[in-house]
Amino acid sequence: MGASIRVLLVDDHAVVRQGYRRLIEMHRDIAVVAEAEDAASGYQAFKDSKPDVIVIDISMPGRGGIDLVRQIRQWNSDARILIFTMHASATYAQKAFRAGARGYVTKSSPPDVLVSAIRSVFAGRPALCAEINAAIATSRVCSNVSAVDELSPREFEILRLILDAKSTDEIAAAFNLSPKTVANYHYEIKSKLGVRSDIELVYFCMRQGLVAPVVADAPA
């Protein structure tokens, strides 16, 4: 009897995909039917393989996972998508769910949490790891409403690339947009977040937990 849950893995690290494929396929009811290394190939693999669950990383070269979630859900509003990422941030999780994801698990979670989340998302139930559950609960208790919530999934992905020090031309190529359109997005993002410069933008995002502060190496 074949596996009942067919999974597509989208992650830019081949070694990571290989490791999680082995983990997933230890369970007879789940099989990885396709893999992809970026958003473009992930979207094509989704259309070609028609998986039951798509497991997507957020941080990938070019367009990231949240924009891929949005694109997949535009093609198929019933697509069952699980985010699997290093980002243990309530803001990232909320953006992913608003784009159309049904689960969010951090890569620091125990291995069985990923497998359980795949089964939950397949069954139509939301899935959150304990780390993200706690982050979201803390955010709500502290009434941590942020201007980042006002950004669209596309604006949030462009912000992610800006924070990753990508140039306007690189961002334009990733999204198949003109540099002028990207510049307009850049201005609109800063306007929504209430900052005037890229330095202010970085500090704002550090306070929101979207980017880690740079720590100098200790002297030898």
Order of alpha helices (4+ residues) and beta strands (2+ residues): beta-alpha-beta-alpha-beta-alpha-beta-alpha-beta-alpha-beta-alpha-alpha-alpha-alpha-alpha
